[in-house]
Amino acid sequence: MLKVLIAEDEAMIAMLTEETLVDHGYEVCGIASTVAEAVALAKSHKPDLAVIDLRLANNGLGTEIAAQLSEMKNLGVLYTTGASQTILTATDGHARLAKPFRDVELVRSLEIVTELLSSGLASPPFPRGFELLSAATTPAP
């Protein structure tokens, strides 16, 4: 059973996400609403996956969680966000799922991230609003 950390500051979304994941066989090791809470939970529970909202309580950014947990090489990171204009790259995590999303889209997105971790490949079908994060590119001089 894969362990998942949820970082989400909207209580209703966090509870629905937890319920969906538990119903689909995941173990939720904790819900955090701030960067500090998420990092502490991750360090104590060593999750396999993290579902991270981009904007958290206390003006925190989800990317700060991934940056502080960079030593956890096998942590799969899926961002859930309505902020589509935010640029995320593979250094931030593995994928992004646009809000609002359906339960099946969340579960399939985590399956894809898990597949990426184990094989380095992501097989379609990709859910609506799903995006793989790619390497950052620098503009040509």
MDTraj code that builds the backbone (N, CA, C; nanometers):
import mdtraj as md
import numpy as np

residues = "MET LEU LYS VAL LEU ILE ALA GLU ASP GLU ALA MET ILE ALA MET LEU THR GLU GLU THR LEU VAL ASP HIS GLY TYR GLU VAL CYS GLY ILE ALA SER THR VAL ALA GLU ALA VAL ALA LEU ALA LYS SER HIS LYS PRO ASP LEU ALA VAL ILE ASP LEU ARG LEU ALA ASN ASN GLY LEU GLY THR GLU ILE ALA ALA GLN LEU SER GLU MET LYS ASN LEU GLY VAL LEU TYR THR THR GLY ALA SER GLN THR ILE LEU THR ALA THR ASP GLY HIS ALA ARG LEU ALA LYS PRO PHE ARG ASP VAL GLU LEU VAL ARG SER LEU GLU ILE VAL THR GLU LEU LEU SER SER GLY LEU ALA SER PRO PRO PHE PRO ARG GLY PHE GLU LEU LEU SER ALA ALA THR THR PRO ALA PRO".split()
xyz = np.array([
    [0.0849, -0.1175, 0.0000],
    [0.0000, 0.0000, 0.0000],
    [0.0897, 0.1241, 0.0000],
    [0.0673, 0.2122, -0.0958],
    [0.1477, 0.3335, -0.1060],
    [0.0986, 0.4389, -0.0072],
    [0.1962, 0.5066, 0.0567],
    [0.1656, 0.6133, 0.1517],
    [0.1664, 0.7469, 0.0802],
    [0.0639, 0.8293, 0.1098],
    [0.0492, 0.9590, 0.0444],
    [0.0374, 1.0692, 0.1491],
    [0.1104, 1.1763, 0.1258],
    [0.0989, 1.2996, 0.2041],
    [0.0125, 1.3962, 0.1238],
    [-0.0806, 1.4624, 0.1900],
    [-0.1641, 1.5635, 0.1254],
    [-0.1283, 1.6991, 0.1846],
    [-0.0915, 1.7935, 0.0993],
    [-0.0660, 1.9317, 0.1418],
    [-0.1710, 2.0187, 0.0743],
    [-0.2708, 2.0589, 0.1506],
    [-0.3860, 2.1340, 0.0975],
    [-0.4432, 2.2178, 0.2101],
    [-0.4604, 2.3481, 0.1871],
    [-0.5101, 2.4342, 0.2938],
    [-0.6619, 2.4516, 0.2931],
    [-0.7304, 2.4020, 0.1919],
    [-0.8767, 2.4038, 0.1898],
    [-0.9249, 2.2740, 0.2543],
    [-0.9824, 2.2830, 0.3730],
    [-1.0185, 2.1645, 0.4509],
    [-1.1100, 2.0682, 0.3752],
    [-1.2081, 2.1208, 0.3041],
    [-1.3026, 2.0344, 0.2326],
    [-1.2305, 1.9576, 0.1209],
    [-1.1458, 2.0251, 0.0456],
    [-1.0712, 1.9593, -0.0623],
    [-0.9780, 1.8539, -0.0035],
    [-0.9129, 1.8866, 0.1071],
    [-0.8213, 1.7923, 0.1719],
    [-0.8958, 1.6664, 0.2165],
    [-1.0127, 1.6830, 0.2770],
    [-1.0894, 1.5683, 0.3255],
    [-1.1408, 1.4825, 0.2095],
    [-1.1869, 1.5472, 0.1025],
    [-1.2345, 1.4721, -0.0135],
    [-1.1197, 1.3983, -0.0818],
    [-1.0037, 1.4615, -0.0878],
    [-0.8858, 1.3968, -0.1454],
    [-0.8476, 1.2752, -0.0625],
    [-0.8458, 1.2909, 0.0685],
    [-0.8135, 1.1788, 0.1563],
    [-0.9123, 1.0646, 0.1375],
    [-1.0398, 1.0951, 0.1350],
    [-1.1427, 0.9925, 0.1190],
    [-1.1249, 0.9173, -0.0133],
    [-1.1004, 0.9905, -0.1194],
    [-1.0795, 0.9290, -0.2515],
    [-0.9605, 0.8346, -0.2486],
    [-0.8497, 0.8810, -0.1922],
    [-0.7283, 0.7993, -0.1913],
    [-0.7450, 0.6743, -0.1056],
    [-0.8051, 0.6873, 0.0104],
    [-0.8285, 0.5713, 0.0970],
    [-0.9208, 0.4715, 0.0266],
    [-1.0254, 0.5237, -0.0390],
    [-1.1182, 0.4367, -0.1115],
    [-1.0498, 0.3601, -0.2249],
    [-0.9372, 0.4120, -0.2739],
    [-0.8649, 0.3478, -0.3837],
    [-0.7377, 0.2771, -0.3373],
    [-0.7295, 0.2478, -0.2075],
    [-0.6222, 0.1634, -0.1571],
    [-0.4943, 0.2326, -0.1143],
    [-0.4951, 0.3645, -0.1087],
    [-0.3772, 0.4363, -0.0613],
    [-0.3872, 0.4576, 0.0895],
    [-0.2723, 0.4720, 0.1537],
    [-0.2672, 0.5074, 0.2958],
    [-0.2289, 0.6542, 0.3043],
    [-0.3156, 0.7361, 0.3609],
    [-0.2852, 0.8783, 0.3780],
    [-0.2144, 0.8939, 0.5119],
    [-0.0887, 0.9391, 0.5055],
    [-0.0094, 0.9502, 0.6286],
    [-0.0277, 1.0847, 0.6974],
    [-0.0982, 1.1758, 0.6338],
    [-0.1264, 1.3025, 0.6983],
    [-0.1710, 1.4081, 0.6002],
    [-0.2373, 1.5106, 0.6571],
    [-0.2809, 1.6268, 0.5804],
    [-0.2163, 1.7490, 0.6442],
    [-0.1552, 1.8324, 0.5610],
    [-0.0904, 1.9539, 0.6090],
    [-0.1491, 2.0737, 0.5359],
    [-0.1590, 2.1864, 0.6055],
    [-0.2082, 2.3078, 0.5394],
    [-0.0970, 2.4098, 0.5179],
    [0.0202, 2.3836, 0.5767],
    [0.1334, 2.4749, 0.5603],
    [0.2568, 2.3973, 0.5133],
    [0.3541, 2.4711, 0.4645],
    [0.4792, 2.4098, 0.4205],
    [0.5466, 2.3389, 0.5375],
    [0.5553, 2.4052, 0.6518],
    [0.6235, 2.3476, 0.7685],
    [0.5571, 2.2175, 0.8132],
    [0.4241, 2.2150, 0.8187],
    [0.3527, 2.0927, 0.8574],
    [0.3798, 1.9799, 0.7588],
    [0.3786, 2.0116, 0.6301],
    [0.4001, 1.9095, 0.5272],
    [0.5401, 1.8513, 0.5365],
    [0.6402, 1.9363, 0.5541],
    [0.7788, 1.8886, 0.5641],
    [0.7951, 1.8004, 0.6875],
    [0.7378, 1.8422, 0.8006],
    [0.7479, 1.7628, 0.9239],
    [0.6794, 1.6269, 0.9067],
    [0.5609, 1.6258, 0.8472],
    [0.4901, 1.4990, 0.8247],
    [0.5700, 1.4071, 0.7326],
    [0.6244, 1.4640, 0.6264],
    [0.7009, 1.3831, 0.5308],
    [0.8255, 1.3239, 0.5947],
    [0.8941, 1.4021, 0.6751],
    [1.0167, 1.3525, 0.7384],
    [0.9873, 1.2432, 0.8401],
    [0.8719, 1.2498, 0.9048],
    [0.8410, 1.1478, 1.0044],
    [0.7741, 1.0239, 0.9448],
    [0.6992, 1.0389, 0.8348],
    [0.6243, 0.9257, 0.7781],
    [0.6834, 0.8678, 0.6506],
    [0.7759, 0.9383, 0.5859],
    [0.8419, 0.8892, 0.4626],
    [0.7398, 0.8405, 0.3585],
    [0.6533, 0.9310, 0.3092],
    [0.5529, 0.8887, 0.2105],
    [0.6166, 0.8516, 0.0768],
    [0.5409, 0.7751, -0.0015],
    [0.5823, 0.7397, -0.1376],
    [0.5427, 0.8496, -0.2359],
    [0.4293, 0.9137, -0.2066],
    [0.3721, 1.0148, -0.2948],
    [0.3267, 1.1358, -0.2144],
    [0.3253, 1.2514, -0.2806],
    [0.2720, 1.3723, -0.2187],
    [0.1790, 1.4408, -0.3174],
    [0.0598, 1.4754, -0.2707],
    [-0.0351, 1.5542, -0.3477],
    [-0.0289, 1.6929, -0.2864],
    [0.0221, 1.7889, -0.3634],
    [0.0550, 1.9209, -0.3078],
    [-0.0182, 2.0313, -0.3831],
    [-0.0944, 2.1102, -0.3089],
    [-0.1543, 2.2310, -0.3648],
    [-0.0418, 2.3329, -0.3813],
    [-0.0494, 2.4136, -0.4839],
    [0.0582, 2.5093, -0.5078],
    [0.0558, 2.6234, -0.4075],
    [-0.0628, 2.6704, -0.3716],
    [-0.0741, 2.7816, -0.2765],
    [-0.1301, 2.7275, -0.1450],
    [-0.0524, 2.7467, -0.0386],
    [-0.0896, 2.6941, 0.0928],
    [-0.1114, 2.8063, 0.1931],
    [-0.1538, 2.7703, 0.3135],
    [-0.1760, 2.8675, 0.4196],
    [-0.0455, 2.9400, 0.4539],
    [-0.0585, 3.0548, 0.5158],
    [0.0553, 3.1389, 0.5568],
    [0.1423, 3.1803, 0.4389],
    [0.0790, 3.1985, 0.3222],
    [0.1489, 3.2404, 0.1992],
    [0.2560, 3.1414, 0.1547],
    [0.2410, 3.0155, 0.1910],
    [0.3373, 2.9135, 0.1515],
    [0.3143, 2.8666, 0.0091],
    [0.4212, 2.8220, -0.0532],
    [0.4147, 2.7655, -0.1879],
    [0.4491, 2.6171, -0.1811],
    [0.3712, 2.5362, -0.2492],
    [0.3945, 2.3920, -0.2502],
    [0.5326, 2.3551, -0.2992],
    [0.5880, 2.4351, -0.3882],
    [0.7221, 2.4053, -0.4397],
    [0.8274, 2.4100, -0.3288],
    [0.7997, 2.4848, -0.2214],
    [0.8920, 2.4888, -0.1078],
    [0.8987, 2.3525, -0.0389],
    [0.7875, 2.2798, -0.0393],
    [0.7846, 2.1464, 0.0219],
    [0.8783, 2.0540, -0.0545],
    [0.8588, 2.0495, -0.1858],
    [0.9429, 1.9622, -0.2688],
    [1.0905, 1.9995, -0.2558],
    [1.1203, 2.1279, -0.2518],
    [1.2597, 2.1719, -0.2394],
    [1.3202, 2.1255, -0.1069],
    [1.2435, 2.1350, 0.0012],
    [1.2948, 2.0950, 0.1324],
    [1.3032, 1.9432, 0.1479],
    [1.2328, 1.8697, 0.0618],
    [1.2352, 1.7238, 0.0683],
    [1.3157, 1.6628, -0.0456],
    [1.4009, 1.7409, -0.1077],
    [1.4751, 1.6942, -0.2251],
    [1.5634, 1.5731, -0.1957],
    [1.6013, 1.5530, -0.0692],
    [1.6818, 1.4346, -0.0351],
    [1.6001, 1.3061, -0.0408],
    [1.4670, 1.3180, -0.0430],
    [1.3795, 1.2004, -0.0558],
    [1.3646, 1.1687, -0.2045],
    [1.4624, 1.0988, -0.2594],
    [1.4715, 1.0763, -0.4041],
    [1.3539, 0.9989, -0.4624],
    [1.2891, 0.9145, -0.3846],
    [1.1799, 0.8320, -0.4364],
    [1.0424, 0.8870, -0.4022],
    [1.0331, 1.0163, -0.3754],
    [0.9052, 1.0788, -0.3450],
    [0.8420, 1.1289, -0.4745],
    [0.7259, 1.0755, -0.5075],
    [0.6533, 1.1211, -0.6259],
    [0.5702, 1.2429, -0.5905],
    [0.5839, 1.3493, -0.6684],
    [0.5152, 1.4744, -0.6382],
    [0.4157, 1.5092, -0.7484],
    [0.2886, 1.5216, -0.7078],
    [0.1804, 1.5648, -0.7960],
    [0.1246, 1.6948, -0.7393],
    [0.1340, 1.8021, -0.8184],
    [0.0742, 1.9293, -0.7776],
    [-0.0701, 1.9334, -0.8240],
    [-0.1568, 1.9849, -0.7379],
    [-0.2953, 2.0098, -0.7755],
    [-0.3157, 2.1595, -0.7606],
    [-0.3500, 2.2246, -0.8692],
    [-0.3586, 2.3691, -0.8629],
    [-0.4520, 2.4256, -0.9680],
    [-0.5105, 2.5367, -0.9336],
    [-0.5912, 2.6112, -1.0294],
    [-0.5085, 2.7194, -1.0965],
    [-0.3863, 2.7370, -1.0522],
    [-0.2978, 2.8417, -1.1046],
    [-0.2201, 2.7893, -1.2247],
    [-0.2852, 2.7837, -1.3398],
    [-0.2219, 2.7249, -1.4575],
    [-0.1098, 2.8112, -1.5147],
    [-0.1073, 2.9393, -1.4811],
    [-0.0028, 3.0256, -1.5348],
    [0.1301, 3.0085, -1.4616],
    [0.1309, 2.9372, -1.3511],
    [0.2542, 2.9129, -1.2768],
    [0.3401, 2.8118, -1.3508],
    [0.4668, 2.8453, -1.3687],
    [0.5581, 2.7565, -1.4400],
    [0.6203, 2.6588, -1.3404],
    [0.5986, 2.5315, -1.3664],
    [0.6577, 2.4249, -1.2864],
    [0.7441, 2.3396, -1.3789],
    [0.8562, 2.2908, -1.3263],
    [0.9443, 2.2054, -1.4051],
    [0.9711, 2.0763, -1.3287],
    [1.0451, 1.9874, -1.3909],
    [1.0785, 1.8586, -1.3301],
    [1.1582, 1.8753, -1.2019],
    [1.2249, 1.9869, -1.1818],
    [1.2953, 2.0079, -1.0551],
    [1.1968, 2.0323, -0.9411],
    [1.0732, 2.0722, -0.9748],
    [0.9701, 2.0949, -0.8735],
    [0.8957, 1.9671, -0.8361],
    [0.8851, 1.8741, -0.9300],
    [0.8084, 1.7529, -0.9061],
    [0.7882, 1.6764, -1.0350],
    [0.6859, 1.5916, -1.0383],
    [0.6641, 1.5032, -1.1527],
    [0.5501, 1.5457, -1.2450],
    [0.4412, 1.5978, -1.1855],
    [0.3238, 1.6287, -1.2674],
    [0.2359, 1.7309, -1.1976],
    [0.1420, 1.7828, -1.2785],
    [0.0439, 1.8783, -1.2279],
    [-0.0935, 1.8324, -1.2744],
    [-0.1921, 1.8478, -1.1866],
    [-0.3315, 1.8193, -1.2197],
    [-0.4117, 1.9450, -1.1891],
    [-0.4812, 1.9961, -1.2903],
    [-0.5576, 2.1197, -1.2745],
    [-0.6821, 2.0981, -1.1900],
    [-0.7095, 2.1947, -1.1037],
    [-0.8338, 2.1971, -1.0275],
    [-0.9367, 2.2710, -1.1106],
    [-1.0614, 2.2349, -1.0998],
    [-1.1153, 2.1218, -1.0249],
    [-1.0914, 1.9916, -1.1022],
    [-1.0776, 1.8838, -1.0274],
    [-1.0563, 1.7528, -1.0899],
    [-1.1548, 1.6532, -1.0302],
    [-1.1756, 1.5448, -1.1028],
    [-1.2621, 1.4376, -1.0549],
    [-1.1767, 1.3324, -0.9850],
    [-1.2414, 1.2495, -0.9050],
    [-1.1709, 1.1439, -0.8310],
    [-1.0877, 1.0557, -0.9236],
    [-1.1474, 1.0143, -1.0346],
    [-1.0769, 0.9241, -1.1264],
    [-0.9536, 0.9914, -1.1867],
    [-0.9605, 1.1217, -1.2061],
    [-0.8460, 1.1951, -1.2607],
    [-0.7322, 1.2022, -1.1587],
    [-0.7661, 1.2199, -1.0326],
    [-0.6652, 1.2212, -0.9273],
    [-0.5975, 1.0853, -0.9150],
    [-0.6775, 0.9809, -0.9109],
    [-0.6232, 0.8453, -0.8961],
    [-0.5359, 0.8092, -1.0156],
    [-0.5816, 0.8381, -1.1361],
    [-0.5020, 0.8073, -1.2552],
    [-0.3721, 0.8884, -1.2558],
    [-0.3777, 1.0127, -1.2124],
    [-0.2570, 1.0964, -1.2064],
    [-0.1543, 1.0367, -1.1118],
    [-0.1976, 0.9866, -0.9976],
    [-0.1041, 0.9232, -0.9039],
    [-0.0495, 0.7928, -0.9608],
    [-0.1308, 0.7202, -1.0354],
    [-0.0811, 0.5989, -1.1020],
    [0.0312, 0.6343, -1.1997],
    [0.0143, 0.7434, -1.2733],
    [0.1157, 0.7865, -1.3695],
    [0.2440, 0.8270, -1.2975],
    [0.2324, 0.9015, -1.1885],
    [0.3506, 0.9425, -1.1119],
    [0.4217, 0.8194, -1.0562],
    [0.3465, 0.7229, -1.0077],
    [0.4053, 0.5983, -0.9567],
    [0.4798, 0.5252, -1.0684],
    [0.4208, 0.5211, -1.1851],
    [0.4841, 0.4583, -1.3003],
    [0.6140, 0.5312, -1.3382],
    [0.6110, 0.6624, -1.3338],
    [0.7314, 0.7415, -1.3617],
    [0.8445, 0.7066, -1.2653],
    [0.8099, 0.6927, -1.1379],
    [0.9107, 0.6599, -1.0367],
    [0.9711, 0.5226, -1.0600],
    [0.8884, 0.4255, -1.0997],
    [0.9382, 0.2887, -1.1129],
    [1.0070, 0.2615, -1.2459],
    [0.9583, 0.3229, -1.3547],
    [1.0136, 0.2891, -1.4862],
    [1.0733, 0.4069, -1.5619],
    [1.0456, 0.5274, -1.5166],
    [1.0926, 0.6455, -1.5887],
    [1.0039, 0.6831, -1.7057],
    [0.8948, 0.6072, -1.7250],
    [0.8033, 0.6323, -1.8366],
    [0.6631, 0.6607, -1.7855],
    [0.5872, 0.7345, -1.8650],
    [0.4479, 0.7637, -1.8326],
    [0.3605, 0.7205, -1.9493],
    [0.2700, 0.6285, -1.9243],
    [0.1846, 0.5756, -2.0305],
    [0.0483, 0.6432, -2.0317],
    [0.0020, 0.6829, -2.1505],
    [-0.1347, 0.7339, -2.1621],
    [-0.2332, 0.6216, -2.1309],
    [-0.3582, 0.6530, -2.1055],
    [-0.4195, 0.7843, -2.1228],
    [-0.3894, 0.8769, -2.0055],
    [-0.3765, 1.0055, -2.0380],
    [-0.3571, 1.1077, -1.9357],
    [-0.4922, 1.1726, -1.9075],
    [-0.5201, 1.1986, -1.7808],
    [-0.6486, 1.2598, -1.7454],
    [-0.6593, 1.4035, -1.7970],
    [-0.7808, 1.4505, -1.8050],
    [-0.8074, 1.5908, -1.8383],
    [-0.7363, 1.6778, -1.7348],
    [-0.6663, 1.7799, -1.7779],
    [-0.5996, 1.8724, -1.6877],
    [-0.4667, 1.8232, -1.6339],
    [-0.4176, 1.7099, -1.6836],
    [-0.2921, 1.6522, -1.6363],
    [-0.1771, 1.6997, -1.7241],
    [-0.0629, 1.7275, -1.6605],
    [0.0563, 1.7706, -1.7328],
    [0.1797, 1.7109, -1.6673],
    [0.2633, 1.6462, -1.7471],
    [0.3938, 1.6008, -1.6981],
    [0.4846, 1.7219, -1.6892],
    [0.5642, 1.7289, -1.5832],
    [0.6576, 1.8406, -1.5705],
    [0.7869, 1.8037, -1.6404],
    [0.8327, 1.8915, -1.7247],
    [0.9533, 1.8631, -1.8018],
    [1.0701, 1.9450, -1.7498],
    [1.1876, 1.9112, -1.7986],
    [1.3094, 1.9809, -1.7580],
    [1.3005, 2.1274, -1.7995],
    [1.3576, 2.2119, -1.7166],
    [1.3606, 2.3548, -1.7480],
    [1.4508, 2.3773, -1.8692],
    [1.4082, 2.4658, -1.9545],
    [1.4917, 2.4999, -2.0684],
    [1.5350, 2.6456, -2.0557],
    [1.6547, 2.6708, -2.0997],
    [1.7034, 2.8082, -2.0960],
    [1.6971, 2.8645, -2.2366],
    [1.6554, 2.9899, -2.2496],
    [1.6449, 3.0475, -2.3824],
    [1.7815, 3.0590, -2.4483],
    [1.7841, 3.0453, -2.5790],
    [1.9104, 3.0579, -2.6544],
    [1.9587, 3.2027, -2.6482],
    [2.0903, 3.2223, -2.6448],
    [2.1416, 3.3608, -2.6366],
    [2.1164, 3.4388, -2.7615],
])
top = md.Topology()
chain = top.add_chain()
for i, resn in enumerate(residues, 1):
    res = top.add_residue(resn, chain, resSeq=i)
    for name in ("N", "CA", "C"):
        top.add_atom(name, md.element.get_by_symbol(name[0]), res)
traj = md.Trajectory(xyz[None], top)
